[in-house]
Amino acid sequence: MGTYIPNTHSKEVNPMALIRKNLYLTFFFSLILLLSFSHLVLLQKEERQMSQIHIEKGDTLWTMAESFSGDTPHQEWIKEIMDENGLSTPHLIAGQTIKIPREDLKFAPDDTIQLAGDSE
């Protein structure tokens, strides 16, 4: 009879032994996974602060976009506002109130500032 040589290629790997052997790597990847998950949860909970804007005669979403959209393209800003307010058309009615993101108010024109060519 020949000498018995165990088959090491089909040896089963015990997952717990592997985890214990590489405990620091297991801890590191668990920490990364936990931090990533908590970041995603916090991002979903973050709600935009909204302000109410009273619509006056002659107001349109396009003229409002010119005043409030900042660097956002007008069409994109209008679509966001329509989605936020549940509007099916871009038409506004005087007396209506719509919500716009509060951070967009920083782009609102300031009527108290008079420029040299603005004299009446």
Buried (B, 14 or more C-beta within 10 A) or exposed (E): EEEEEEEEEEEEEEEEEEEEEEEEEEEEEEEEEEEEEEEEEEEEEEEEEBBEBEBEEEBEBEEBBEBBBEEBEBEEBBBBBBEBBEBEEEEBEEEBEBBBBEEBEEBEEEEEEEEEEEEE
